[in-house]
Amino acid sequence: MSLLVLKFGGTSVGDVERIKNAAAKVEAEVRRGHKVAVVVSAMAGVTDQLIGYCRSVSPHHDPREHDAVVSTGENITAGLMAMALKQRGLNARSWQGWQIPLKTDSTHSKARISDIKADDFRTRVQNGEIGVMAGFQGVTQEGSITTLGRGGSDTSAVALAIALKAERCDIYTDVDGVYTTDPRIDSKASKIAKISYEEMLEMASRGAKVLQTRSVEMAMRYRMPVQVLSTFANAVGSELPGTLVTDGDNAMEENLVTGIAYTRDQAKVTLVKVADQPGVAAAIFGPLSRAGINIDMIVQTASDDGKATDITFTISKNDMERAKQVLEAERPRVKFDHIAASAGVVKISLVGGGMRSHAGVAATMFETLAEKKINIQAIETSEIVLGVLIAEEYAELALRALHTAYGLDAK
């Protein structure tokens, strides 16, 4: 008899009727003979409301108390879900993160899981009780409540599935799977039946918002199969109607390109006429790292005279002004002429395990964009990713053109 972990996101439990609908999914899996554990998010909009309360009381709030407040949304959903299951005649109980306990470090608002002591929880589930765990929350060694960051309930669910040695973790959401690109932009996007951990990790980190990146990292590390599927469709997880994130080679090599992701809200920063000498890159990116600014693409132009070069990199648009301040403070040491910074760019990324063994991927991309008169501002490559930086105004045109060029349009 297999054990499944079912996770329901905020839109899936957005009101009482939706909680009842989710409970029906749980009951269907129990009636099929599965042992079931459930992880729930806060009802849609509740976390933002709680964050708003904190800000209205104190704009510079204490991180510990902030987490104590913000984590309560999941407690409400867990209790209501347990009630809905009991109403259906099922044996269920709600659990908060500290009751498991789900141990984390003490980095409030973006804590990382260190351990799950789920012995009591596991025993109860194996004996037929449906454990409903509040996602997104944990507890430090000292007993303080923590939260795992946006989308943290995905990570909670995968971690619980690993701790319980579950057969699979089903992530129920408002979409029916992972698509070859954003179907809101390209109506020809098609659902991917099976995708590798590596490909899903790249898709998630490059803008596909179906799964939290940390949850995919954890699933890949422990080889936990994860399925993304819709709460609002008739099928349940054991029928495998969604997208299965797994370890199979077939998932990686059926297509040259599995999907196309994009990341908006990017900014491009160029240091013009930087001294071309050892240690300069460290002098630039070290201070940015210490300031908590994440760097994405990096391009260094060839030096004509061996004395000066240009270094370009991309960051979040929200970090652009702060990055300029950090770099200006380093000007005496770094020795550059000036900073050229601009927002309004987007990164388009091709993702596919088939790139490892096929030539011509880059050529097709460059030719397709050239035909549409779209200029490429920067390029990045890895074994299974090819990304380009373009002007944001061309994002939708580029996505549609590339989707067609790589044969991803729905048949």
Secondary structure, 3 states (H helix, E strand, C coil): CCEEEEEECCCCCCCHHHHHHHHHHHHHHHHCCCEEEEEECCCCCHHHHHHHHHHHHCCCCCHHHHHHHHCHHHHHHHHHHHHHHHHCCCCEEEECHHHCCEEECCCCCCCCEEEECCHHHHHHHHCCCEEEEECCEEECCCCCEEECCCCHHHHHHHHHHHHHCCCEEEEEECCCCCECCCCCCCCCCCECCEEEHHHHHHHHHCCCCCCCHHHHHHHHHHCCCEEEEECCCCCCHHHCCCEEEECCCHHHHCCCCCEEEEEEEEEEEEEEEEECCCCHHHHHHHHHHHCCCCCCCEEECCCCCCCEEEEEEEEEHHHHHHHHHHHHHCHHHHCCCEEEEEEEEEEEEEECHHHHHCCCHHHHHHHHHHHCCCCCCEEEECCCEEEEEEEHHHHHHHHHHHHHHCCCCCC
